[in-house]
């Protein structure tokens, strides 16, 4: 029995609870606590879990940055091309005698 369990057991005895019922109550409480800890261990994130998520997010951020740079370069290429085409078209329109 842990110190806390023993203290609880003694408190029940001091309150007049028979030993067998006090022991059953303490065991029931221990089972409930164990169940709660098991749920927490299964459901709550640990520091390791959080670090893994951070690492995954950093990897995704780096991949997105690379993709954004590629898209920006492609956009600039198209804008320059369209600009040159517009200047050539405008030049051609202005050179046509009316």
The 8 nearest C-alpha neighbors of each residue, nearest first, counted from 0:
[[1, 4, 5, 2, 3, 8, 6, 25],
 [0, 2, 4, 3, 5, 6, 7, 29],
 [1, 3, 5, 4, 6, 0, 7, 8],
 [2, 4, 6, 5, 1, 7, 0, 8],
 [5, 3, 7, 1, 6, 2, 0, 8],
 [4, 6, 8, 2, 7, 3, 0, 1],
 [7, 5, 3, 9, 8, 4, 2, 10],
 [6, 8, 10, 4, 5, 9, 3, 11],
 [9, 7, 5, 11, 6, 10, 21, 4],
 [8, 10, 12, 6, 11, 7, 13, 5],
 [11, 9, 7, 13, 12, 8, 6, 14],
 [10, 12, 14, 8, 9, 13, 16, 21],
 [11, 13, 9, 16, 15, 14, 10, 8],
 [14, 12, 10, 15, 11, 9, 16, 8],
 [13, 15, 11, 12, 16, 10, 9, 17],
 [14, 16, 12, 13, 17, 11, 10, 18],
 [15, 17, 12, 11, 14, 21, 18, 20],
 [18, 16, 20, 19, 21, 15, 12, 11],
 [17, 19, 21, 20, 22, 16, 12, 8],
 [20, 18, 22, 21, 17, 23, 16, 24],
 [21, 19, 23, 22, 17, 18, 24, 16],
 [20, 22, 18, 24, 23, 19, 11, 16],
 [21, 23, 25, 19, 20, 24, 18, 26],
 [24, 22, 20, 26, 21, 25, 27, 19],
 [23, 25, 21, 27, 22, 26, 20, 28],
 [24, 26, 28, 22, 27, 23, 29, 21],
 [27, 25, 29, 23, 28, 24, 22, 30],
 [28, 26, 24, 30, 25, 29, 23, 31],
 [27, 29, 25, 31, 26, 30, 24, 32],
 [30, 28, 26, 32, 27, 31, 33, 25],
 [29, 31, 33, 27, 32, 28, 34, 26],
 [32, 30, 34, 28, 29, 33, 35, 27],
 [31, 33, 35, 29, 34, 30, 36, 28],
 [34, 32, 30, 36, 35, 31, 29, 37],
 [33, 35, 37, 31, 32, 36, 30, 38],
 [34, 36, 32, 38, 33, 37, 31, 39],
 [37, 35, 39, 33, 38, 34, 40, 32],
 [38, 36, 34, 40, 39, 35, 33, 41],
 [39, 37, 35, 41, 36, 40, 42, 34],
 [40, 38, 36, 42, 43, 41, 37, 35],
 [41, 39, 37, 38, 42, 43, 36, 44],
 [40, 42, 38, 39, 37, 43, 44, 36],
 [43, 41, 39, 40, 38, 44, 37, 45],
 [44, 42, 39, 40, 41, 45, 38, 48],
 [45, 43, 48, 49, 42, 46, 47, 40],
 [44, 46, 48, 47, 49, 43, 40, 50],
 [47, 45, 49, 48, 50, 44, 51, 52],
 [46, 48, 50, 45, 49, 51, 44, 52],
 [49, 47, 45, 51, 46, 50, 44, 52],
 [48, 50, 46, 52, 51, 47, 53, 45],
 [49, 51, 53, 47, 52, 48, 46, 54],
 [52, 50, 54, 48, 49, 53, 55, 47],
 [51, 53, 55, 49, 54, 50, 56, 48],
 [54, 52, 50, 56, 51, 55, 57, 49],
 [53, 55, 51, 57, 52, 56, 50, 58],
 [54, 56, 52, 58, 53, 57, 51, 59],
 [57, 55, 53, 59, 58, 54, 60, 52],
 [58, 56, 60, 54, 59, 55, 53, 61],
 [57, 59, 55, 61, 56, 60, 54, 62],
 [58, 60, 62, 56, 61, 57, 63, 55],
 [61, 59, 57, 63, 58, 62, 56, 64],
 [60, 62, 64, 58, 59, 63, 57, 65],
 [63, 61, 59, 65, 64, 60, 58, 66],
 [64, 62, 66, 60, 65, 61, 67, 59],
 [65, 63, 61, 67, 66, 62, 60, 68],
 [64, 66, 62, 68, 63, 67, 61, 69],
 [65, 67, 63, 69, 68, 64, 70, 62],
 [68, 66, 70, 64, 69, 65, 71, 63],
 [67, 69, 71, 65, 66, 70, 72, 64],
 [70, 68, 66, 72, 67, 71, 73, 65],
 [69, 71, 67, 73, 72, 68, 74, 66],
 [70, 72, 74, 68, 73, 69, 67, 75],
 [73, 71, 69, 75, 74, 70, 76, 68],
 [72, 74, 76, 70, 71, 75, 69, 77],
 [75, 73, 71, 77, 76, 72, 70, 78],
 [76, 74, 78, 72, 77, 73, 79, 71],
 [75, 77, 73, 79, 74, 78, 80, 72],
 [76, 78, 80, 74, 75, 79, 81, 73],
 [79, 77, 75, 81, 80, 76, 82, 74],
 [78, 80, 82, 76, 77, 81, 75, 83],
 [81, 79, 77, 83, 82, 78, 84, 76],
 [80, 82, 84, 78, 83, 79, 77, 85],
 [83, 81, 79, 85, 80, 84, 78, 86],
 [82, 84, 86, 80, 85, 81, 79, 87],
 [83, 85, 81, 87, 82, 86, 88, 80],
 [84, 86, 82, 88, 83, 87, 89, 81],
 [87, 85, 89, 83, 88, 84, 90, 82],
 [86, 88, 90, 84, 89, 85, 91, 83],
 [89, 87, 91, 85, 90, 86, 84, 92],
 [90, 88, 92, 86, 91, 87, 85, 93],
 [91, 89, 87, 93, 88, 92, 86, 94],
 [90, 92, 88, 94, 89, 93, 87, 95],
 [93, 91, 89, 90, 94, 95, 88, 87],
 [92, 94, 90, 91, 95, 89, 96, 88],
 [95, 93, 91, 92, 96, 90, 89, 97],
 [96, 94, 92, 93, 97, 91, 90, 89],
 [97, 95, 94, 93, 92, 91, 90, 89],
 [96, 95, 94, 93, 92, 91, 90, 89]]
